[in-house]
Amino acid sequence: MTDGATVGQAAVDQLLEVLDLEHTGAMAFRGMSPPVGPQRVYGGQVAGQALVAAGRTVAPERFVHSLHGYFVRPGDPAEPITYQVENVRDGRSFSVRRSVALQHDKPIFFMSASFQRHEEEGLDHHAPTPPDVPAPDDVPTMSDRLARYPERLGIWGQIPRPIDVRYVGEPGWVRPGDRPADPHQRVWMRIDGKLPDDPLLHACALTYASDLTLLDSVLSVHGEVWGPGGVVGASLDHALWFHRPFRADEWFLYDCWSPSASGARGLATGRMFTTDGRHIASAVQEGLLRRVGG
């Protein structure tokens, strides 16, 4: 294993620890945030942990096919997060759970998730086909990108990165004026190491990754960037549908675009494709977006 692979696996192992919740009651769990991270709990983390909590109360032969969540308060990464799960229904084919994340006895996030038994069969199609973009090895790595923007290293240089993210176009965190307007934000992603074979864990890892670049597509339409001279934002809600089996530690293309932005809110939607063109998941998110001075 190379040094780079070792570093990536170490970050992935830390992510697995973050997703490995403590079972504190029949339908209650406790999660922690990474020791080094942003000032607010990352949205993908709390969504991924909420799905872990919900999934652990469902029979293992049922796999999550959709989730819908709302971010209602910023989370404090220095404090544990309590997850309370409600069994809404267990039917013959589907199980529905409601998972609420709390800090200081107040909800910071809540999610409904639906699980379906594996052996269901039916019609199968997806459209349109994935976009024609360069392969992951033919686009710059995150380290290559950050080398051009040393002012962005700061906390980015300290936070372990369990996801290998490779932008096909310019990312949203470049300097103002460095990003041409583009109707799409396309990014190759994969967990930067090896995950166990547990399908729920791969779904939780994909949920974690799905919040990383989705709102970038709202800014991309206008050639805008995050931070001073651009925009600050926060996720308001998040929805994700899982269509076909996948591994989150193998490359997938996250093809994101924004159909609408107004009232300081932007709507973003995205599709995830494997390298062989299978449509594995779809995401939709609305975010709060406000301009800030330089």
N, C-alpha and C positions, 0 to 999 in steps of 0.2 A: 504494500500500500504506500502511495506517495505521501509526502508531507501535506500537500494540498488535500488529498483524500482523507488523511488523518484528521486535519482541522475540520473538514466538512462533517465527518462522522461524529466528532466530538460535539459539534453544534447540534447535530441531529439527536444525539443521545440526550443532550440537555432539553431539547424539545420533547422527547419522549417522557422525560421526567415531569415536565410542565403538564403534559396531557395525562399523566398517571395520577388521577385524583385519589385522595384519601376517602375511604368509605366511612362515613361518620354516623349513619343511621340507615333504616330500611330504604329510604328514598332521598338520602342526603349525602352530599359529598363536599370535600374541601379542596380547593386548588390554590397554587402559588404562582407568582410571576417570576420570570428569570431574575437573577441577582443584579444584572446590568441591563437597562432598557430605557425606553422613553419615559417622560414624566407622567404620561397617562398609560393605562393598560391598553395594549394593542388590541383593536377590535377583533382581528382574526383569532387571537388567543382566547378571548372570553367566549367567542362563538364556538371554537373548537372544543373548549372545555365543557361548555354547556351540552354539546353533542355527545361527548364522552359520558357525561352524567346520564343523559337520556338513554343512550345506547346500552348502558350497563344494566338497565332495568327491563330490557326487552330480550326475548328469546334469541339466542345466537343465530338461528336459522332465518331470522328476519333482518333485512338490510335496509338502511335508511335510503329513501328515494327523494325526500324533499325536506327542507327546513325553511322557516320564516322567522326572522328575529328583529327586535328593535333595541337600539342603544338609547338608554334613557338618562344615564348619568355617566360622567367620566369615572373610570376606575382608578384606584390608588394602587400602584404596583408594589408598594411597601406593605400592604395589608393582604391577608388571605381572602379568598373569595369563596363564599358558601353557595352551593348549588342545591336547590330544592326541586325535586322532580314530582310531577303529578301524572298519574296514570289516567289519561283521558278515556282511552278505550283499547281493549284487546279484542279484535274480531277474528274471523276465520282466516283472513288473508292479510289484514293490516293491523298495526299497533300505532297509537298516537300518544305522544308524550308532550308535556309542557315543562320546560326547564327554565328556572329563574335563578339568575346570578345576583347575590346580595353582598353588600358591604355596609357595615354599621347598621344592619337591619333594614336597609333600603335597597330596592332593586336598581341595578346598573344596566341590566340586560335581561330580556326574556325571549324565549324561543319556543315555537311549536315545531315538532319534528314527526314525520310519518315514516313508518317502517313497513316493508312488504316481504312476505315469504319468498324465498329465492326461486322456487320452481315455476313461478308463473310464466306463461308463454303467450305470445300474441303477435300483432302486426309489428313490423320493424322497418323503419326508414329514418333518414335524417337529411335535411336540406337547409341551406345550400352546402356545397362541398367546402372544405377548409381552404383558406386563402393560400396562394402561392408565395411563400416567403423563404428566405435563406434558412438553412438548417442550423440547429443550435451551435454547432462548432464553427459556423461561418459568421457569427455575430459576436460583438465584444462581450467579454465577461464583465461582471460588476466591478471587479478590481480594475479592469481596463478603463471603465467609465469614470470611476472615482479618481483615478490618477490625473484626469483632466480638470478635476474640480477639488483641489486640496481643501478648500474652505468647507466642503461638505463632509470631510472625513470625521471631525469632531466625534460625536456620539456614534456615528456609523462605523468608525474605526474600532470602537470598543465593543459594540454589540455582536455577539455570535450570530452568524447568518446560516440557519439550517436549510435555507432554500436557495438553490442556484438560480438566479434571475438574470436573463439575458434579453435585453430590449432590442427589438428589430428596428425601431425608430428611436428618437430622442426621449429619454425619461423626463418625468415631470419636475425633477429637482435640479435641472441645469440652471444656468444663470438666465435672468430675463433677457430676451432677444436671441437666445441660442436655440430656440425651439420653433421650427416652422409649424404652421397650422396643418393638422392632419386629422381626417375624420375617424381614424382608428388608432388605438394603442395596442400594439401586438408584442407579446412577451413570451419567450420560452421559459418554462419553469420545471423544476423537479426538486424533490427533497434531496439534499446534497449528501447522501449516504444511503445506507441500507435500512429499510424498515422491516419489522416482523410481518408475517403473512396475514395478520388479523385484518379483515376487510373494514371493520369499524375504524381501526386506527388509520387506515389509508383515507377513509372518508373524512375523519377529523383533521388529518394533515392537509387534505385538499381544501377543507373549509378554512383552515388557518391561512393557507396561501391565497385563497380567493379574495381576501380583503386588501392585499398588498398594492395592487396597481389598478383596480377597477375604476376608482374616481379619477385617475390620471386621464382617462379618456374624455372626461368632461372638459378638462383644461386643454387637452390636445386639439379639440375642435377650433379653439381660439389662439393656439400657440402660446398659452399661458403656462406659468410655472408655479411651483409651491414656494412659499417663503417671502422674504422681503422683496418688494417690487412686484409681487404677484398675488397669490391667493393663499389663505389658510382655510382649513376645512375639517370636518368631522363626519363620520358615518352616522346616518340617522336610522337606517334599517338595512337589512341584508336578507336576500333569498337565494337559495341554491337548490338545483335539481340534479340528481345523479341519474344518468340515463343507462350507462353500460359499465361492466366491470373494468377496473383500471388498477394501476399501481401508481401511487403518488411519488415513488422514487424512480420513476421513468419519465422521460421528457413528455411534456404536453404543451401545446400552444394555447395561450390565453388571448383570444381575439376579442377586444373590447371596443365599444363605441357608445356614444351618447345621443339618444334621440331627442332630448330636450333639456334646457336649463332656463330657469326663471325664478324670480323671487328669492334670490340668494340660495337656491337649491339646484342641484344638478342630478339628473337621472343617468345611470350608466348600466349597460348590459354587456354580458360577455359569454362567449362559448369556449369550451375547452376541447381540444382535439389531440389525440395521440399522434405519434409520428407517422403511423400508417393510415391516418385520416378518420379514425373512429371518433364520433362525437360523444364524449363521456360525461359532460356536465354543462349546465347553463347557470348563469348568475345574473341577478339584478340588484342594484343598490341605489339608494338616494342619499346624497350628502349635502351638508351645509357648507357653502362656499362663500367666503367674504374676502374682499380685496384688502391688502395691507400696503403701507408705504414702503419705500426703499430704505 
